Amino acid sequence: MATMVPPVKLKWLEHLNSSWITEDSESIATREGVAVLYSKLVSNKEVVPLPQQVLCLKGPQLPDFERESLSSDEQDHYLDALLSSQLALAKMVCSDSPFAGALRKRLLVLQRVFYALSNKYHDKGKVKQQQHSPESSSGSADVHSVSERPRSSTDALIEMGVRTGLSLLFALLRQSWMMPVSGPGLSLCNDVIHTAIEVVSSLPPLSLANESKIPPMGLDCLSQVTTFLKGVTIPNSGADTLGRRLASELLLGLAAQRGSLRYLLEWIEMALGASAVVHTMEKSKLLSSQEGMISFDCFMTILMQMRRSLGSSADRSQWREPTRTSDGLCSLYEAALCLFEEVCRMASDYSRTCASPDSIQTGDALIVSETCEVYVWGSNSSHQLVEGTQEKILQPKLAPSFSDAQTIEAGQYCTFVISTDGSVRACGKGSYGRLGLGDSNNQSTLKKLTFEPHRSIKKVSSSKGSDGHTLAFTTEGEVFSWGDGDYGKLGHGNSSTQKYPKLIQGPLQGKVCAFFLVIKIIRCIGHSLHNCAWKFLNGL
């Protein structure tokens, strides 16, 4: 039974703030971690126990109901007094329960960590000094925390100015398209869009890919500009032929800079939609021959950046390009198909390096994928990264132990690896049997789990909190579970800890479970423009 936590007096010591900031905050989620950190508080004398109050068991003074006759109001008064006394007693007893004691320890530890972080990162005076000091260049997190201030009236005025400015610009551009061009050269609106294209083209690849670094106002501006340009590309939008072509090119440049499959597919959808309208209107001979076109050089510049990301493994003989006209243009329809084909080719190139347990058939030759490279970083306090020391890994580090992994699942201080043969290996923290190896010991190297009856595992999902439990999905559609069993989370009809993988039966017995298809779009930011890969986790 857990020891009770007496009333305490808090006495935070300023010189210990640095040590509390470096503590692994994830350990607060476990019972053992809270106990260790609370012991640190007591040993540092930052928590001073106070004399425990004497439990008062004296209740209200009640009359002798057998000899005295009381009115109904008096009876209600004494009944309320009795219930209040019992409620106070129940609260006092519950506050000294093991659960309440553990919760108070966790709250005290969290309060101490918050105090340390607040003093270091939210003291404006300290941050200003750090910004002017030579060491402030490495403390980008401090500056970032200050920038995340509450929205002020100045922010609102700036946002109002930007929004109204964009609305005015869009209105002027539409009006300019409706007016005849007074002289040779570009019109006002086309000149503005052409300048925007030059600015976007001058940016390094994927400059707009990390949306977390773009302020909300910037994202809102991008959204407004994109919506306006999409409306311009339609032949009946009011813009001239050159304006529609420039709008298509600017949209493609923004989609490439944002580096997301979503925006590339949105451009493809826009191009196909505009091409469909052009095709319909061409039947009525209402459009010129240059409608539904885009600059060939502009499109090929972006397409070649994507193709360079495939490297030497790509089959260049299958590369297709849109037809170039004598005016240096190409069809929006062909450009959309080429771009979509390129995205599919990139996905296919990546999928060749993956093997699924579903593709392994009894009696057939084992399909072995190319050796993969796995990089690890972060906390290694329980050897969950299979590295020699337990120090934190601050930068991605190549981990040879995972070289034959097909799927990796990161749990609470533990890691699970599925191999090509459907076997599962685990390492890291072993408390409450979370590794499924039959004990609660930590495991510093990958060790194979035993499934009874023997099964090939297709997917593993491990909890990221509490005391750790894991589910494994087999190729036959069965589900195994192991680890901490509190609240019946393992599905075995009890709350017991399970240290070996155990088949979930009950209502699931004899039934085939199915997982939805999981597609992960991986964005690789490097020398290539956009290396997007689809990882099929459930064996297509």
N, C-alpha and C positions, 0 to 999 in steps of 0.2 A: 504494500500500500504506500502511495506517495506521501512524502512528508508535507505537513501543512506549512503554508507561507504566512508568518505572522505579519502584523502591520509594520510597515517600514517607513523610514524617512529617506528621501532622495537627496543625495549630495554629490552632484556631478563635478568631476575634476577636469578642469580645462586642458591640462597637459596630457590627458589620456584620449582626447578627441581623435587624434591621428590614428591611434591603434584601433579605435572602434570603427573608423571609416574603412579600414582595410579588412575588417572581418567579413567572412563569407556570409552574406545575408540569407542565402538559400538554406543554410543550416538551421535557421529559425523555424523552418517548416517542420522539422523533425523533433521528436521528444528528446533524443540524446543531445542534439545541437543546442536546444534551449537550456537544458540542464548545465552544459559546459559554460555557456555564456552567462547564465545566472550566477554560477559559481565564481566566475571572473568578477562580476559586480560585487559580490560579497567579499572576496579576497582583497579587492581594491578599496573596500570600505566606502563604495559609492552608494551602497544600500545599507542603511543602518536599521537593524530590527528594533522595534519599539516593544515595550511591555504589552503582552497580550491581555485584552480585556477579559474580566471574569464573566463567565456565562451566567446570565441572570435567568433563573428558572421560576421566579415569582410571578404568578399571574394576577389577574384582577380579583379584587375582593367581591365575592358573590354572596348573596343572602341565602338563608336557609329556605329553600323553596317548599319544603314539607310543612313548615310552621307559619311562614309568612305568605300572605296573599298579595300578589303584585298585579298592577295594571298591565295592559298590553304594551303601553309605551315603555314602562320600566323593564319588562321582559325583553323588548327589542334592544334597549340600551345595554343590558347585561350581555345579550347574545352578541352584539357588535363588539363589545369589549373582549369577550372570550375569543371571537374569531380573529380580532386584531392581534391578540397575544399569541395565538397559535401561528398566525402568518409571520409575525416577527421571529418566532422561534424557528420556523421552517427556513426562513431566509438566512438566519445565523448558522444553522446546521449545513445548509447547502453551500454557503460561502466557504466552508472549511472542507469541502469534498476534494478528492484528488484531482478531479477535472478542473474545479475552480482554482486550485493551487497552481496547476500547470498553466492555466490560462493567465493568471496574474504574473507568473514568471515571464511568459512570452510577451505580455504587454509591457512589462518593465524593460525587457531587453530591447523591444522595438522603440520604446520611448528614449532609451539611451542612444541608440543608433540615430534616431531622428534628430536628437539634440546635437550630436556631433556633426551630422551632415548640414543641419541648418546653420550652425556657427561657421562652417567652412565655406559653404557655397551660396548662402543666402544673405550674407552680411555685405551690403552694398559698399561699405567703406573698404572692406578688405579686398573686394573684387576690383575696385577702382585702383587700389595700390598695386595689385597684381598686374593689371593691364598696362601700367606705366613702368613696371619692373622688367629687367631683362629676361626673367624666367616666365613671363606671362605668355610667351609664344608657344610653350608646350601645354599650357592650361586652357585649351580651347573649350573644354567642358564648362569652365567657370564663365566665360563670356557667353556661351550658349545659354546657360541658365538665366543670365540676366536678361537676354533678349526675349525670353519667354515671359514677358511681363503682361499684366492684365491690359486689355484693350482700353485705350484712353480716348478722350475727345479728339486729340490730334490725329490718332489713327482713323477715327471715323471721318474726319474732314478730308484726309488724304484719300481714303477709299471712295468717298463721294466724288472728289475731283477726278480720280482715275475712271470711275464708272461713267460719269457724265462726259468726260473727255472722249472715251471710246465711243459712246453713243453718238456724240457730235461728229466724230470722225467717220463713223459708218454712214450717218445721214448725208454728210458731204460727199462721200464716195458714191453713194447711190445717185445723188443729184448730179454729180459730175458726169456719170455715165449717160444720163438722159440729155445732157447738153451737147451740141455739136462741137467737134474739136476745131479750135480757131486757127491752129497752125500745124506745121509738121512736127513729127516726134510723138512721144508718149503723151497721153492725157494725164490729168492730175491724179486720178485714182490709180491708173496703171503704174504711174511713176512711184507712188507710195508703195504699192505691192512689190514692185521690182526692187526698191531699196530694201524692203524687209527680207526679200529672198537673198540679197547679197549679204545682209547681216547674218542670217541663219547659216548660210554656206561658209562664212568665215569662222564659225565656231568650231572648236574641236569636237570629234565624234562623241555622241551621247552626253552632250553638255546639259541636257534637260532630263536625263534619265532618273536621277536621284530626286524624286519629288519631295522627300523629307527635308531637303535643303532649300527648297523653294518656298517662300512665304505664301500663306493662303491667298493674299491679294494677287501674287504672281500667277498662281494656279487658276484663279478666277479670271484673270485677264486672258490666259491661254485658252480657257474654255470659251470665253466670249469671242475671241478672234477666230477660233476653230469653227464655231457655229456660224459666224458671219461668212467665212470663206466657203463652207459647205453650201450655203444658200446661193453664193455667187456662181458656183460651178454649173448650176443647172441652166440650160440654154434659154429658158424663159425668165431668167432672174432680172433682166434689164441691163446687165453688163454686156460690153462688147466682146467679140471673139477673143481678142488678146487678153482682156481682163479675166475671162473665165479660164484661159490657159495658165496665166500667171497665178491665179488662185489655186489651181490644181497643183502647180509646182511648189508653192509655199506650203500647202497642206502636207505634201509628201516630205518636204524638208523638215517640218515640225515633227511629223510622225517618226522620221528616222532619228532625229535628235532626242526624242523622248524615250527611244529604245525599248518600246513595249510592243508585244504582239497585238495588244488591243488596238493601238493607234494605227498599226499597219493594216489590220483587218478593216478598220473603219475607213481608211483611204481606199482600200480595194472595193468596199461596198459603195463608196461615193463614186468611184470611177465607173463601176458597172451600172450604177443607177443613171449617171449622166450619159453613158453610152447608149442605154436603152431609150432615153428620151430623144437623143440625137437620131437614132435609127428610126424611131417613129416619125419624127419630123422630116427626115430625109425622104421618106416615102411620099410626103406631100410636097417635096421640092421647095421647102421653106428655108433651108439652111445652105450655107456655103460648104465647100469641100474641106475647109480647115476647122470645122466644128468637131468637138470630141477628140482633140489632139493635145499632146504635151511635148515639150522639148525633149528630143531624143538624148542629147548630151546630159541634160539635167537628170533624166531618169537613169541613164546608164552609170552616171557617177555614183549614185546611191546604190544601184544594184551591184556594181563591182566592189564596193566596200563590203557588202554583205557576202559576196562570193569569196573574197579574200579571207574571210573568217573561217571558211571550210578547210583551208590548208591543202596539203598535198594529197589527202585521201579522197578528195572530191573527183568525180569523173567529169572532166571538162568536155568530153564529147557530147554529154547530155545537156549542156547549157544552151538555152535558147534565148534569142534576143528579139525584141519587136522589130517590125519592118520600118526602116527609115525612109522617109519621103525625100523628095528633092529639096524641100524647104527646111530640112533638118528637124522634122517632127515625127511623131509616132502616135498610133492610135491609143486612146485611153483604155480601150477594151483589151488590146494586146498587152499593154503595160500592166494592167491589173492581173492578167493571167500569168505573166512572167513573174511578177512579185509573189503571187500566191504559190506558184511552182517552186520558187526559191525557198520560201518558208518551209514547204513540205520536204524539200530536199535536205534542208538543214536538220529537220526533225528525223528524217530517215538516216542521215549520217550519224547522228548521235545514238539512235536506237540500235544500230549494229553492234555497239559496245555493251549492250545489256542482254542478259538472258533471264528468262522467267522460269520458275519451277514448273509452270504448265507445259513448257516446251520440252520437258524431259520425259520421255516415254520409256516404259519398261522394255528392255531388249535392244533399244536403239543406242547409237553412239551418243555419248554425253556431249551436249552443246556447251562449249566453254567460251565465255566471252573474253575479249581482250583484257589484259591485266589493267585494273583501274588504279588511279592515284587518289588517295584519300588524305585530306588535310584536316587536322584537328586544332582546336584552340579553346581556351576558356579554363574553367575549373577542373583540376585533376586531383582533387582532395581524396578521392577514394579509388584512384587508378582507373577511372572510367574512360580515360583516353589511351590506356595501355602504354603509358610512358614510364620511364624508370623512376622519376621523382614525382612528388606530390605537389610540386609548385604549379602555380597558374601558368598557362601558356598564353602569352599576350599577343602572339602573331601566328597566323596559319603555319602549321608544321606538318611535313609529310610523315604519315604513319604507315610504315611497311606492314604492320600487323593486319591492316584492313585491306590489303592489296587484292584479295580474292573475294571481297564482299560484293554481293549483288544488291542488297538492301540493308540500310543501317537505321536503327531506331535508337534515339537518345531518350533515356528515361530519367528518373530522379536519382542522380549520382550513379547511374549505371548505363551500359550500352549493350545493345543486342545486334548481332550480325547474322543475316541469312545468306547462305552460300548457294552455289548453283545446284547442289544436290538436294536442296530443301532443308538442310540441317540448320540448327540455330546454335550460336555460341554467345556467351555473355561474359562481361567483366564489370568491375566496379564494386559498389557497396552491396553487401549481401544481407543486411538486416531485414528481419521478417520474411526471409526466404525470397526476396524480390528477384534474385537471379535465377531461381528455379533449379539450383544445383544440389538441393537436398540439405543445405545447412544455411547458417546466417553469417558465414565468414566473407570477408572482402576477398575479391579475386583480382589479382594484378595482371593476369594474362587471360586471353580469351579461352573459355572452356566450353565444351559441347554439352548441350542439354539432352536429356533422355526423355522421349515421349513414349508412353505406354497406353494403348498400342502404338507401334511405330507409324509415324505419319510424316509426310513431306509438307513443310510449312511454306505458306504463300505470303503471309503478311503478319507483322508483329506490331502491337500498339501498347506502349507502356505509359503509365500515369506520370505526370510531371509535378505532382505534389503529394501530400499526405505521406504515408509510410511505404509507398511503392507497391503496385501490383501490375500485372501484365496479362494481355490477351494475345493468343496466337491463333491465326486462321489457317486451316489446312486446305490443300488442293481438293480434298473430298467434301469440303463445305462444313467441317466440324470446327468447334472452338474449344481451345484449352485455356486455362487460367491458372495463375499462381501468384504468391506474394501475400501481402497484408489482406486479411479477410474481413476487416471491420465493416459493419453495416451490410453484410452479405454481398459485398461488391464483386466477389469471385463467382457468384452464381451457383454455389454448391449447396445451398439450403442452410448454411450456417455462417458464423462469423469467425471461423477458425483460420489461422495462418496456414497456407499451403506452400511447402518448400519444394515440391516437385510439380511439373506441369500435370494438370488433371483435367480430363475431358469433362466438359459441362454437359450434363444430361437433363433430367427433369423434362420440362416442356420441349426442349430442343432435341431430345433423343429421337433418332430416326429421321430428322429433318435436315435438309441441306441449306446452310446459311450462305448468303451471297453478299459481297461487298460491291459498292458502286465503283465504277472506273475512276481512278485518280490520275489526273494528268497534271504534271508539274511543269510549268514553264520556267525555264532557267535562263536568267539573263546574265551573260558574261560580259563584263566591261573591261576592255583592254585595248589592243591595237585595232581590233575589228570593230565594225560599226554596230552589228547586232547579231550576236551568236545565240539564238534561242533554240532550246532543245526540249523536246517532249519526252518525258520519262514515263513509260507505261509500267505501273507497279503491279498490275493485275493480269499480265500475260495476254496481250493482244497478239 
